[in-house]
């Protein structure tokens, strides 16, 4: 859609835009009405039509013959016979705001020249989201049934309409000789879900929403397919009638009920705008409990003589309008909250909802983001939704925008059931039982199970064999997925150690990898060789492969350079104790860990939490029984004056950047730390050095200047 406003269009631009809109809207009409496969939401479609109308109103002399404002529906499909409607089936104009409804009623009063005190009754009824159908009866017997088509000519679906239980083949009571009853074919939420379930099991088409399912079912050439589908029908309008059974809209619909049709019980009549809007809000609030899709409320002047006087304008009656619900929003009921564990261990709450169609898609789940969002707290710690929490059983407002996962916007407190309890977010992983922790400053709670958590298992295994970890050739994503999914004991890989026992398990089993489709003798032999080739691996690669949170390649190398051996690192991780409160600095192992340059408290905490889980230690021990992490080689010249020493740079360095200083020290075999401790050997202090210099002096650690550093390492500054 053009970004340029209608007011700024030149005449030439307006003509081009009208041509584009005519083509685009016609395409959408065809896909919606004729193919039952819409490609945009109702809201986006309405926006296209509003833009077209706004341009036509500004440039009335540019209105095209094929203008969407003159068209209704789409051309009839060639696969069906044609039925000409004696009375055209027109569409309704839309209202999107309360002000639009007020203006609609005002226009009616002005057109009819009603006095200020003179009431005008207007009906309000749900706008069913289905497929419009006109059914003709002669002498009480069904003779034809036709879709809307282009409003003038529809598709003959008589045989299919006869299979719908809500449509009587023979009328009851005092019916007119000729009667065309019009209404909407639809499918209930429950029937829709069951249809899709059956189709899924049979490998057949899965429908996007009940409207598409209903339309596709009615427009079948094989009537047995239509008969097998649970279609329903609401009657609410008429075409040709030889004798009117009532003189009001309400009376006509009541007559349809007497003749044998299902009519909507929510239809009511009001004589004020306030009454209409109140009914609109009531229907919107109850939308989730109706069991079928609606997308707004339709208002119609009740008296038929006034409808006649008001007449029609373009493609719509003056006496009716559709008040659409807000775009991409719906109200439904929260039936449960499930916790999903993502590939990184994040615990994400997911709302389970009573099915509701939002933006053309049936929504049964919605994101709840995190535990704070459920409690009514935003990212900044400030209240959201005025502090209203979300509870199971609540009536909730759901929003969907484009392809974004639906989310719960708010709750309707007045509909909260008695006894609804605040939701308690789990502190244990529902997938593996490990502790689920929330780091300071983060909104997400994460499972610490790591290598043993089934929710994270495949992703962890993929990471384990990735290029910068163990890098096992021939063991890619596809193969990892195959081995993980296999339930054969000789093939299953559920943890890293299982990779290295794969070959001996094969040799002891009747199952042979070379006989599995997709492998073969050569590829199996190469895979086992690649696995055996990785039974010795660099310490930093081994550590990175474990997938400990916050330990990427860089931090793995930092830790490996400091501890040299994995055994020393593991001992530190198990021994380290985090500070318990203000003033507590943790034990010596914790202080050493956090003093490593670039590590700090966040990474150290992740290390401690990893080794605190017994099953993580068991996984590592099982892996160590198969694999040997090689001690990290010291970087650079081991004979340099600073080789093996722990160096701290502090203050403003004048001849090199802090990164350059760090790189130089590491190249010379030194360890660079970010804080001063008893294990620090040397402090290089520049101008402005503060607390680190003071600590070094108190501990009696050697302090030198930047120039003295260059002299010490034998390089020119």
C-alpha positions as CSV (number, residue, x, y, z in Angstrom):
1,X,0.0,0.0,0.0
2,X,1.3,3.5,-0.9
3,X,2.7,5.5,2.0
4,X,1.6,8.8,0.5
5,X,-1.4,10.4,2.1
6,X,-4.5,10.9,0.0
7,X,-4.5,14.6,0.6
8,X,-1.0,14.9,-1.0
9,X,-1.8,12.9,-4.2
10,X,-1.7,14.7,-7.5
11,X,-4.4,13.9,-10.0
12,X,-2.1,11.6,-12.0
13,X,-1.0,9.8,-8.9
14,X,-4.6,9.4,-7.8
15,X,-5.5,7.8,-11.1
16,X,-2.6,5.4,-10.9
17,X,-3.4,4.6,-7.3
18,X,-7.1,3.8,-8.1
19,X,-6.0,1.5,-10.9
20,X,-3.7,-0.4,-8.6
21,X,-6.3,-0.6,-5.8
22,X,-8.9,-1.9,-8.2
23,X,-6.7,-4.7,-9.3
24,X,-5.4,-5.5,-5.8
25,X,-8.9,-5.5,-4.2
26,X,-10.4,-7.6,-7.1
27,X,-7.7,-10.2,-6.5
28,X,-8.5,-10.3,-2.8
29,X,-12.2,-10.5,-3.5
30,X,-11.6,-13.5,-5.8
31,X,-9.4,-15.3,-3.3
32,X,-11.9,-14.7,-0.5
33,X,-15.3,-15.3,-2.2
34,X,-14.4,-17.7,-5.0
35,X,-11.4,-19.6,-3.8
36,X,-12.0,-19.6,0.0
37,X,-8.3,-18.8,0.5
38,X,-7.8,-15.2,1.6
39,X,-4.2,-13.9,1.8
40,X,-4.7,-10.8,4.0
41,X,-6.6,-10.0,7.2
42,X,-10.0,-8.4,7.2
43,X,-8.4,-5.3,8.8
44,X,-5.9,-4.9,5.9
45,X,-8.7,-5.5,3.3
46,X,-10.8,-2.8,5.0
47,X,-7.9,-0.4,4.9
48,X,-7.5,-0.9,1.1
49,X,-11.2,-0.2,0.6
50,X,-11.1,2.9,2.8
51,X,-8.2,4.3,0.9
52,X,-9.9,3.6,-2.4
53,X,-13.1,5.4,-1.2
54,X,-11.1,8.4,0.2
55,X,-9.4,8.9,-3.2
56,X,-12.7,8.7,-5.0
57,X,-14.2,11.2,-2.7
58,X,-11.4,13.6,-3.4
59,X,-11.3,12.9,-7.2
60,X,-14.9,11.9,-8.0
61,X,-14.3,12.4,-11.8
62,X,-11.6,9.6,-11.6
63,X,-14.0,6.9,-10.4
64,X,-13.4,3.8,-12.5
65,X,-16.0,1.5,-14.1
66,X,-14.3,-1.4,-12.3
67,X,-14.1,0.5,-9.0
68,X,-14.3,-1.7,-5.8
69,X,-16.9,0.7,-4.5
70,X,-19.3,-0.6,-7.3
71,X,-18.5,-4.2,-6.8
72,X,-19.8,-6.9,-4.4
73,X,-18.0,-10.2,-3.9
74,X,-16.4,-11.9,-6.8
75,X,-17.2,-13.5,-10.2
76,X,-18.9,-16.9,-10.0
77,X,-16.7,-20.0,-10.4
78,X,-17.1,-21.8,-13.7
79,X,-17.4,-25.1,-11.9
80,X,-20.9,-24.3,-10.6
81,X,-24.1,-23.4,-12.3
82,X,-25.2,-19.7,-12.1
83,X,-28.2,-18.3,-10.2
84,X,-29.3,-14.7,-10.8
85,X,-30.5,-13.0,-7.6
86,X,-33.9,-11.4,-8.1
87,X,-33.0,-9.0,-5.3
88,X,-29.2,-8.3,-5.3
89,X,-27.2,-9.5,-2.3
90,X,-25.3,-6.3,-1.3
91,X,-22.6,-5.7,1.2
92,X,-22.6,-3.4,4.3
93,X,-20.6,-0.3,5.0
94,X,-18.4,-0.6,8.0
95,X,-18.1,1.4,11.2
96,X,-14.8,1.1,13.2
97,X,-15.4,3.6,16.1
98,X,-18.2,4.7,18.3
99,X,-18.3,8.0,16.5
100,X,-19.0,6.2,13.2
101,X,-22.1,4.6,14.8
102,X,-23.2,8.0,16.1
103,X,-22.8,9.4,12.6
104,X,-24.8,6.5,11.1
105,X,-27.7,7.1,13.4
106,X,-27.5,10.8,12.7
107,X,-27.6,10.3,8.9
108,X,-30.7,8.2,9.3
109,X,-32.5,10.8,11.4
110,X,-31.5,13.6,9.0
111,X,-32.5,11.6,5.9
112,X,-35.9,10.7,7.4
113,X,-36.2,14.2,8.9
114,X,-37.2,12.9,12.2
115,X,-37.9,15.3,15.1
116,X,-35.4,15.3,18.0
117,X,-37.9,13.6,20.3
118,X,-39.0,10.9,17.8
119,X,-37.3,7.6,18.4
120,X,-36.0,5.3,15.7
121,X,-35.7,1.6,16.5
122,X,-32.5,-0.1,15.3
123,X,-31.6,-3.7,15.7
124,X,-28.2,-5.1,16.8
125,X,-27.0,-8.6,16.1
126,X,-23.7,-10.5,15.8
127,X,-22.0,-10.3,12.4
128,X,-21.3,-14.0,11.7
129,X,-18.0,-14.7,10.0
130,X,-19.1,-17.3,7.4
131,X,-20.3,-17.6,3.8
132,X,-23.5,-15.7,2.7
133,X,-26.2,-17.9,1.2
134,X,-29.6,-17.2,-0.3
135,X,-32.2,-20.0,-0.2
136,X,-35.3,-19.9,-2.4
137,X,-38.5,-21.6,-1.3
138,X,-41.6,-22.0,-3.5
139,X,-44.8,-23.3,-1.9
140,X,-42.7,-24.1,1.2
141,X,-40.1,-26.4,-0.6
142,X,-36.5,-25.6,-1.2
143,X,-35.9,-25.1,-4.9
144,X,-32.5,-23.3,-5.2
145,X,-29.6,-22.2,-3.0
146,X,-27.0,-19.7,-4.2
147,X,-23.9,-18.0,-2.9
148,X,-23.5,-14.2,-3.0
149,X,-21.2,-14.4,-6.0
150,X,-20.8,-10.8,-7.3
151,X,-24.0,-9.7,-5.7
152,X,-26.0,-10.1,-8.9
153,X,-25.2,-13.7,-9.9
154,X,-24.2,-16.5,-7.5
155,X,-23.2,-20.1,-7.6
156,X,-25.8,-22.8,-7.5
157,X,-25.0,-24.9,-4.4
158,X,-28.6,-26.3,-4.0
159,X,-27.6,-29.9,-3.6
160,X,-25.0,-29.0,-1.0
161,X,-27.3,-26.7,1.0
162,X,-29.8,-29.6,1.3
163,X,-27.2,-31.5,3.4
164,X,-27.1,-28.8,6.1
165,X,-29.3,-29.7,9.1
166,X,-30.1,-26.1,10.0
167,X,-31.6,-25.5,6.5
168,X,-35.1,-27.0,6.3
169,X,-36.0,-28.7,3.0
170,X,-39.7,-28.0,3.8
171,X,-40.9,-24.9,5.7
172,X,-43.3,-25.0,8.6
173,X,-46.3,-22.8,9.5
174,X,-47.9,-19.9,7.6
175,X,-45.1,-19.2,5.0
176,X,-45.3,-17.1,1.9
177,X,-45.7,-18.7,-1.5
178,X,-42.3,-17.4,-2.6
179,X,-39.6,-16.8,0.1
180,X,-35.9,-16.2,-0.3
181,X,-34.2,-16.6,3.1
182,X,-30.7,-15.3,3.4
183,X,-28.1,-15.9,6.1
184,X,-24.7,-17.2,6.9
185,X,-23.2,-20.7,6.6
186,X,-20.7,-21.2,9.4
187,X,-18.8,-23.8,11.4
188,X,-18.6,-23.9,15.2
189,X,-15.2,-23.8,16.9
190,X,-15.6,-27.4,18.3
191,X,-16.6,-28.8,14.9
192,X,-13.8,-26.9,13.2
193,X,-11.2,-28.4,15.6
194,X,-12.5,-31.9,15.1
195,X,-12.5,-31.5,11.3
196,X,-8.9,-30.4,11.3
197,X,-8.0,-33.2,13.7
198,X,-9.5,-35.8,11.4
199,X,-7.9,-34.3,8.3
200,X,-4.5,-34.1,10.0
201,X,-4.7,-37.8,10.9
202,X,-5.8,-38.6,7.3
203,X,-3.1,-36.4,5.7
204,X,-5.7,-34.1,4.2
205,X,-6.1,-30.3,4.0
206,X,-5.8,-28.4,7.3
207,X,-8.1,-25.3,7.3
208,X,-6.8,-21.9,8.6
209,X,-10.1,-20.9,10.2
210,X,-13.8,-21.9,10.5
211,X,-14.8,-19.4,7.7
212,X,-12.5,-21.0,5.2
213,X,-13.6,-24.4,6.3
214,X,-17.3,-23.6,6.0
215,X,-16.9,-21.9,2.6
216,X,-14.7,-24.7,1.2
217,X,-17.2,-27.3,2.5
218,X,-20.2,-25.7,0.9
219,X,-18.5,-25.2,-2.5
220,X,-17.7,-28.9,-3.1
221,X,-18.7,-30.6,-6.4
222,X,-19.1,-33.9,-4.4
223,X,-22.1,-33.4,-2.1
224,X,-21.1,-36.3,0.0
225,X,-18.1,-34.2,1.2
226,X,-20.4,-31.4,2.1
227,X,-22.7,-33.8,3.9
228,X,-19.7,-35.1,6.0
229,X,-18.8,-31.6,7.2
230,X,-20.6,-30.1,10.3
231,X,-22.0,-27.0,8.6
232,X,-24.6,-24.7,10.4
233,X,-26.8,-21.8,9.3
234,X,-28.2,-18.6,10.8
235,X,-31.1,-16.9,9.0
236,X,-31.2,-13.1,9.3
237,X,-32.3,-11.5,6.0
238,X,-34.4,-12.1,2.8
239,X,-34.5,-11.5,-0.9
240,X,-37.7,-12.0,-2.9
241,X,-40.8,-12.5,-0.8
242,X,-44.4,-12.8,-2.2
243,X,-46.0,-11.8,1.0
244,X,-44.2,-10.1,3.9
245,X,-45.0,-12.0,7.2
246,X,-44.0,-9.0,9.3
247,X,-43.4,-5.2,9.1
248,X,-40.1,-5.1,11.1
249,X,-36.7,-6.6,11.0
250,X,-37.2,-8.3,14.3
251,X,-40.6,-9.6,13.2
252,X,-39.2,-11.1,10.0
253,X,-36.4,-12.9,11.8
254,X,-38.9,-14.2,14.4
255,X,-41.0,-15.5,11.4
256,X,-37.9,-17.4,10.1
257,X,-37.7,-19.1,13.4
258,X,-41.3,-20.2,13.1
259,X,-40.7,-21.5,9.6
260,X,-37.9,-23.8,10.9
261,X,-34.7,-21.8,10.7
262,X,-32.1,-21.2,13.4
263,X,-31.8,-17.5,14.3
264,X,-29.4,-15.7,16.6
265,X,-30.7,-15.2,20.1
266,X,-28.4,-12.1,20.7
267,X,-30.4,-10.0,18.2
268,X,-32.2,-7.1,20.0
269,X,-33.7,-3.7,19.2
270,X,-32.7,-0.3,20.7
271,X,-33.9,3.2,20.2
272,X,-30.6,5.0,21.2
273,X,-27.0,5.1,20.2
274,X,-26.1,4.3,23.8
275,X,-28.2,1.1,23.7
276,X,-26.5,0.0,20.4
277,X,-23.0,0.5,21.8
278,X,-23.9,-1.2,25.1
279,X,-25.0,-4.3,23.1
280,X,-21.9,-4.1,21.0
281,X,-19.7,-4.2,24.1
282,X,-21.7,-7.0,25.6
283,X,-21.4,-9.1,22.5
284,X,-17.7,-8.4,22.2
285,X,-17.2,-9.4,25.8
286,X,-19.1,-12.6,25.3
287,X,-17.4,-13.4,22.0
288,X,-15.2,-16.1,23.5
289,X,-18.2,-18.1,24.8
290,X,-20.3,-18.1,21.7
291,X,-18.7,-21.1,20.1
292,X,-18.5,-19.6,16.6
293,X,-16.7,-16.7,14.9
294,X,-18.1,-13.2,14.7
295,X,-16.2,-10.1,13.6
296,X,-18.6,-7.3,14.6
297,X,-22.2,-6.3,15.3
298,X,-24.6,-5.4,12.5
299,X,-27.1,-2.5,13.1
300,X,-30.3,-2.3,11.0
301,X,-33.3,0.1,11.0
302,X,-36.1,-2.1,12.4
303,X,-39.1,-0.7,10.6
304,X,-39.3,-2.1,7.0
305,X,-41.2,1.0,5.7
306,X,-38.3,3.2,6.9
307,X,-35.8,0.8,5.2
308,X,-37.7,1.3,2.0
309,X,-37.5,5.1,2.3
310,X,-33.8,5.0,3.1
311,X,-33.0,2.8,0.1
312,X,-29.5,2.1,-1.1
313,X,-26.3,4.0,-2.0
314,X,-23.7,2.3,-4.3
315,X,-23.1,-1.2,-3.0
316,X,-24.7,-0.8,0.5
317,X,-28.1,-0.1,2.1
318,X,-28.4,3.2,3.9
319,X,-30.3,1.6,6.7
320,X,-27.6,-0.9,7.9
321,X,-24.0,-0.8,8.9
322,X,-21.5,-3.3,10.3
323,X,-19.6,-2.2,13.5
324,X,-16.4,-4.2,13.2
325,X,-14.4,-5.3,16.2
326,X,-10.9,-3.7,16.7
327,X,-8.5,-5.1,14.1
328,X,-6.5,-8.2,15.2
329,X,-8.0,-8.3,18.7
330,X,-10.5,-10.7,20.3
331,X,-11.8,-11.7,23.7
332,X,-11.5,-15.2,25.0
333,X,-11.0,-17.3,28.1
334,X,-7.6,-18.3,29.5
335,X,-8.0,-22.0,30.2
336,X,-4.5,-22.8,31.4
337,X,-0.8,-21.7,31.5
338,X,1.9,-24.1,30.3
339,X,5.6,-23.6,30.7
340,X,7.7,-24.4,27.6
341,X,11.5,-24.9,28.0
342,X,13.4,-23.4,25.0
343,X,16.6,-24.6,23.5
344,X,18.6,-22.2,25.7
345,X,16.8,-23.3,28.8
346,X,14.5,-20.3,29.0
347,X,11.2,-21.0,30.7
348,X,8.4,-19.3,28.7
349,X,4.8,-19.2,29.8
350,X,2.3,-20.0,27.1
351,X,-1.4,-19.2,27.5
352,X,-3.9,-21.9,26.5
353,X,-7.1,-20.3,25.2
354,X,-10.6,-21.2,24.2
355,X,-10.3,-21.0,20.4
356,X,-11.0,-17.6,18.9
357,X,-10.3,-16.2,15.4
358,X,-8.0,-13.2,15.4
359,X,-7.0,-11.6,12.1
360,X,-8.3,-14.6,10.1
361,X,-6.4,-17.2,12.1
362,X,-7.8,-19.5,14.9
363,X,-5.8,-18.7,18.0
364,X,-5.6,-21.3,20.8
365,X,-2.3,-20.2,22.3
366,X,-0.7,-16.9,23.1
367,X,2.6,-15.8,24.6
368,X,2.7,-14.5,28.2
369,X,6.4,-13.4,27.8
370,X,7.7,-14.0,31.3
371,X,6.7,-14.2,35.0
372,X,6.7,-10.5,35.5
373,X,4.3,-10.0,32.6
374,X,1.8,-12.4,34.2
375,X,2.1,-10.4,37.5
376,X,1.4,-7.1,35.7
377,X,5.0,-5.8,35.8
378,X,6.8,-4.3,32.8
379,X,10.4,-4.5,31.7
380,X,11.2,-1.3,33.6
381,X,9.6,-2.6,36.8
382,X,6.7,-0.3,36.4
383,X,3.1,-1.7,36.5
384,X,1.4,-2.6,33.2
385,X,-2.3,-3.1,32.7
386,X,-2.6,-0.9,35.8
387,X,-1.0,-3.7,37.8
388,X,-3.7,-6.3,36.8
389,X,-2.2,-9.8,37.0
390,X,-3.3,-12.7,34.7
391,X,-5.0,-15.8,36.2
392,X,-6.3,-19.0,34.8
393,X,-10.1,-18.6,34.2
394,X,-9.8,-14.9,33.3
395,X,-11.5,-13.4,30.3
396,X,-8.6,-11.9,28.3
397,X,-8.1,-9.6,25.3
398,X,-5.8,-11.2,22.7
399,X,-4.0,-9.4,20.0
400,X,-2.4,-10.7,16.8
401,X,-0.4,-8.5,14.4
402,X,0.8,-10.0,11.1
403,X,2.9,-13.1,11.7
404,X,3.7,-12.1,15.3
405,X,2.8,-14.7,18.0
406,X,-0.5,-13.7,19.6
407,X,-0.2,-12.1,23.0
408,X,-2.6,-11.3,25.9
409,X,-3.0,-7.6,26.2
410,X,-5.3,-7.3,29.2
411,X,-7.8,-9.0,31.4
412,X,-11.5,-8.2,32.0
413,X,-11.5,-8.0,35.7
414,X,-15.3,-7.9,36.1
415,X,-15.5,-11.4,34.5
416,X,-12.8,-12.9,36.7
417,X,-14.3,-16.1,38.3
418,X,-14.6,-16.5,42.0
419,X,-11.6,-18.3,43.5
420,X,-9.2,-17.5,40.7
421,X,-5.7,-17.7,42.2
422,X,-2.5,-15.7,41.3
423,X,-0.2,-17.8,39.1
424,X,2.8,-19.3,40.8
425,X,5.7,-19.4,38.4
426,X,7.8,-22.6,38.8
427,X,11.3,-22.6,40.2
428,X,12.0,-26.0,38.9
429,X,12.3,-27.0,35.2
430,X,9.2,-28.9,34.2
431,X,11.2,-30.9,31.7
432,X,14.0,-32.2,33.9
433,X,13.4,-31.0,37.5
434,X,16.6,-28.9,37.7
435,X,16.6,-25.5,39.4
436,X,15.2,-22.7,37.3
437,X,17.1,-19.5,38.2
438,X,16.6,-15.9,37.3
439,X,19.8,-13.8,37.0
440,X,19.8,-10.3,38.4
441,X,18.6,-7.8,35.8
442,X,16.9,-10.5,33.6
443,X,13.2,-11.1,33.2
444,X,13.7,-14.7,32.0
445,X,14.0,-17.7,34.3
446,X,16.3,-20.5,33.0
447,X,16.8,-24.2,33.6
448,X,20.2,-25.0,34.9
449,X,19.9,-28.7,33.7
450,X,21.9,-28.0,30.6
451,X,23.2,-31.3,29.2
452,X,20.5,-33.5,30.8
453,X,17.4,-31.4,30.1
454,X,15.4,-33.1,27.4
455,X,13.9,-29.8,26.2
456,X,17.4,-28.6,25.4
457,X,19.0,-31.9,24.5
458,X,19.0,-31.8,20.7
459,X,20.2,-28.2,20.6
460,X,22.8,-29.0,23.2
461,X,24.1,-32.0,21.2
462,X,24.2,-29.9,18.0
463,X,26.2,-27.3,19.9
464,X,28.5,-30.0,21.3
465,X,29.5,-31.2,17.8
466,X,29.6,-27.8,16.2
467,X,32.6,-26.4,14.3
468,X,34.1,-24.4,17.3
469,X,33.3,-27.2,19.8
470,X,34.2,-30.8,19.1
471,X,33.8,-30.4,15.4
472,X,33.0,-34.0,14.6
473,X,32.8,-34.5,10.8
474,X,29.8,-36.3,9.6
475,X,27.8,-35.6,12.7
476,X,25.6,-32.6,11.6
477,X,22.1,-31.5,12.6
478,X,20.4,-34.2,10.5
479,X,22.4,-37.0,12.0
480,X,22.1,-35.7,15.6
481,X,18.3,-35.5,15.2
482,X,18.3,-39.1,13.9
483,X,20.3,-40.5,16.7
484,X,18.4,-38.6,19.4
485,X,15.0,-39.7,18.0
486,X,16.0,-43.3,17.7
487,X,14.8,-45.6,20.5
488,X,17.1,-48.4,19.6
489,X,19.7,-48.7,22.4
490,X,22.4,-49.3,19.9
491,X,21.7,-46.0,18.1
492,X,20.2,-43.6,20.7
493,X,22.3,-40.5,21.6
494,X,20.9,-38.6,24.5
495,X,24.0,-37.1,26.0
496,X,27.5,-36.2,24.8
497,X,29.1,-39.3,26.2
498,X,26.7,-41.5,24.1
499,X,28.4,-40.2,21.0
500,X,31.7,-41.9,22.1
501,X,30.0,-45.1,23.0
502,X,28.1,-45.4,19.7
503,X,30.7,-47.6,18.0
504,X,31.1,-50.2,20.8
505,X,27.3,-50.3,21.2
506,X,27.0,-51.0,17.5
507,X,29.6,-53.8,17.7
508,X,27.7,-55.5,20.6
509,X,24.3,-55.2,18.8
510,X,22.5,-56.7,15.8
511,X,21.7,-53.2,14.7
512,X,24.4,-51.9,12.3
513,X,24.6,-48.3,11.3
514,X,25.8,-49.3,7.8
515,X,22.4,-50.9,7.2
516,X,20.5,-47.8,8.1
517,X,19.1,-45.8,5.1
518,X,21.2,-42.7,4.6
519,X,24.4,-44.1,6.0
520,X,26.1,-47.1,4.4
521,X,29.4,-48.9,5.3
522,X,31.7,-46.1,4.1
523,X,29.9,-43.2,5.9
524,X,29.5,-45.3,9.1
525,X,33.2,-46.1,9.1
526,X,34.1,-42.5,8.5
527,X,31.8,-41.3,11.3
528,X,33.3,-43.7,13.8
529,X,36.8,-42.6,12.8
530,X,35.9,-38.9,13.2
531,X,34.4,-39.6,16.6
532,X,37.6,-41.5,17.7
533,X,39.7,-38.7,16.4
534,X,38.1,-36.3,19.0
535,X,38.8,-38.4,22.0
536,X,41.5,-35.8,22.8
537,X,40.4,-32.2,22.5
538,X,41.7,-28.8,23.6
539,X,40.5,-27.7,27.0
540,X,38.9,-24.5,25.6
541,X,36.9,-26.5,23.0
542,X,35.8,-29.0,25.6
543,X,34.6,-26.2,27.9
544,X,32.8,-24.3,25.0
545,X,31.1,-27.6,24.0
546,X,29.5,-28.0,27.4
547,X,27.2,-25.1,26.6
548,X,27.4,-23.4,30.0
549,X,25.4,-20.2,29.8
550,X,27.6,-17.1,29.1
551,X,30.6,-19.2,28.2
552,X,31.1,-18.7,24.5
553,X,34.4,-19.2,22.6
554,X,36.1,-16.1,24.1
555,X,35.2,-16.8,27.7
556,X,36.1,-20.5,27.3
557,X,39.6,-19.4,26.1
558,X,39.9,-16.9,29.0
559,X,39.1,-19.6,31.6
560,X,41.3,-22.2,29.9
561,X,44.3,-19.8,29.9
562,X,43.8,-19.1,33.5
563,X,43.2,-22.6,34.9
564,X,45.3,-24.4,32.3
565,X,43.6,-27.8,33.0
566,X,39.9,-28.7,33.0
567,X,40.4,-30.5,36.3
568,X,41.5,-27.3,38.0
569,X,38.6,-25.4,36.4
570,X,36.1,-28.1,37.5
571,X,37.5,-28.0,41.1
572,X,37.1,-24.2,41.1
573,X,33.6,-24.4,39.8
574,X,32.5,-26.9,42.5
575,X,34.3,-25.1,45.3
576,X,33.3,-21.5,44.4
577,X,30.7,-20.0,46.8
578,X,28.8,-16.9,45.7
579,X,28.5,-13.9,48.1
580,X,25.5,-14.4,50.4
581,X,24.8,-10.7,51.1
582,X,26.1,-7.2,51.3
583,X,29.7,-7.0,52.3
584,X,30.3,-10.7,51.6
585,X,32.9,-11.2,48.8
586,X,32.5,-14.9,48.4
587,X,35.2,-17.5,49.1
588,X,38.7,-17.6,47.6
589,X,37.6,-19.8,44.7
590,X,34.8,-17.3,43.8
591,X,37.2,-14.3,44.1
592,X,39.7,-16.0,41.8
593,X,37.1,-16.8,39.3
594,X,35.6,-13.3,39.2
595,X,39.1,-11.7,39.0
596,X,39.8,-13.3,35.6
597,X,39.9,-10.5,33.0
598,X,36.6,-10.4,31.2
599,X,34.8,-12.9,33.4
600,X,33.1,-11.2,36.3
601,X,30.1,-12.1,38.4
602,X,27.6,-13.1,35.7
603,X,29.8,-15.7,34.1
604,X,31.1,-16.9,37.4
605,X,27.5,-17.4,38.6
606,X,26.7,-19.5,35.6
607,X,29.7,-21.7,36.2
608,X,28.7,-22.2,39.9
609,X,25.1,-23.0,39.0
610,X,26.2,-25.5,36.4
611,X,28.4,-27.5,38.7
612,X,25.8,-27.2,41.5
613,X,23.5,-29.5,39.6
614,X,24.5,-33.1,40.4
615,X,23.3,-34.4,37.0
616,X,25.5,-31.9,35.2
617,X,28.5,-33.3,37.1
618,X,27.4,-36.8,36.2
619,X,27.2,-35.9,32.5
620,X,30.7,-34.3,32.7
621,X,32.1,-37.3,34.5
622,X,30.6,-39.7,31.9
623,X,32.1,-37.6,29.2
624,X,35.5,-37.5,30.9
625,X,35.5,-41.3,30.9
626,X,35.5,-41.2,27.1
627,X,37.3,-37.9,26.3
628,X,40.5,-36.3,27.5
629,X,40.6,-32.4,27.6
630,X,44.2,-31.4,26.8
631,X,45.8,-28.8,29.1
632,X,45.8,-25.4,27.6
633,X,49.1,-24.3,26.1
634,X,50.6,-21.1,27.5
635,X,50.5,-18.3,25.0
636,X,53.6,-16.7,23.7
637,X,57.2,-16.7,24.9
638,X,57.3,-18.8,28.1
639,X,60.8,-17.3,28.9
640,X,59.5,-13.7,29.0
641,X,59.9,-11.8,32.3
642,X,56.1,-11.8,32.8
643,X,55.3,-15.4,31.6
644,X,53.0,-17.1,34.1
645,X,52.4,-14.0,36.1
646,X,49.0,-12.4,36.8
647,X,49.0,-8.8,35.6
648,X,46.5,-6.0,36.3
649,X,46.4,-2.8,34.2
650,X,44.8,0.2,35.9
651,X,44.5,3.9,35.4
652,X,44.8,5.8,32.0
653,X,47.3,4.1,29.7
654,X,49.0,6.7,27.5
655,X,51.0,4.7,25.0
656,X,48.6,1.8,24.3
657,X,44.9,1.0,24.7
658,X,43.7,-1.4,27.3
659,X,43.0,-4.0,24.7
660,X,46.5,-3.6,23.3
661,X,48.0,-4.0,26.7
662,X,46.0,-7.1,27.4
663,X,46.9,-8.7,24.0
664,X,50.6,-7.9,24.6
665,X,50.6,-9.4,28.1
666,X,48.9,-12.6,26.9
667,X,51.2,-12.9,24.0
668,X,54.1,-12.9,26.5
669,X,52.5,-15.6,28.5
670,X,51.0,-13.5,31.3
671,X,47.4,-13.8,32.7
672,X,45.5,-10.5,32.6
673,X,43.0,-10.0,35.5
674,X,40.4,-7.3,36.0
675,X,40.9,-7.0,39.7
676,X,43.7,-7.1,42.3
677,X,43.9,-10.0,44.7
678,X,46.6,-11.9,46.6
679,X,47.3,-13.9,43.5
680,X,48.2,-10.8,41.5
681,X,51.9,-10.5,40.7
682,X,52.2,-7.2,39.0
683,X,50.1,-4.0,38.7
684,X,50.8,-1.6,35.8
685,X,49.3,1.8,36.9
686,X,48.7,4.8,34.8
687,X,47.5,8.3,35.7
688,X,44.3,8.3,37.7
689,X,44.7,4.8,39.2
690,X,42.4,4.5,42.1
691,X,41.1,1.6,44.3
692,X,43.1,-1.1,42.4
693,X,46.4,0.8,43.1
694,X,45.4,1.2,46.8
695,X,44.6,-2.5,47.1
696,X,47.9,-3.4,45.5
697,X,49.9,-1.2,47.9
698,X,48.0,-2.6,50.9
699,X,48.8,-6.2,49.7
700,X,52.5,-5.4,49.0
701,X,52.1,-6.2,45.3
702,X,54.7,-4.7,42.9
703,X,53.4,-1.6,41.1
704,X,55.1,-0.2,38.0
705,X,54.4,2.5,35.5
706,X,53.6,2.1,31.8
707,X,57.2,3.0,30.8
708,X,58.6,0.5,33.3
709,X,56.3,-2.2,31.8
710,X,57.9,-1.7,28.4
711,X,61.4,-1.8,30.0
712,X,60.4,-5.0,31.9
713,X,59.2,-6.8,28.7
714,X,62.0,-5.5,26.6
715,X,59.9,-3.5,24.1
716,X,60.0,0.1,23.1
717,X,57.0,2.1,24.3
